[in-house]
């Protein structure tokens, strides 16, 4: 991983914690959606796996993430072309 872009739509959300913003930005960086483990997110972002599990659950509850089908595949509900 070379870096992580956090677009302004995520950065300006006052209802999200710093960890939620980071995980949401990570998932949003996959334009076709994310199909991977919480462990991979934790390893990539140098976070505890249990923390990532809680954050991902919170993002689903806040309607920031959307599941597709009965799988772990999810997509961010953040606009793709946010202004800076």
C-alpha angles and dihedrals in degrees: 000000000000098000146314126250114210108199121216094253089064097035094053096050105113092186092069129077120231090258091051091051092050095048093044090051090049093052092043089055088074101078095197094045135272124277107174145096131285085235091062091050090048092050093046094048096036092241134135113268093230090053090053091049090054092045094050090049090050091050090054091049092050089050092240092122129043127203119224113211123326094313140089089261109123139168133206117246090215118119112260097220103044118171119243 
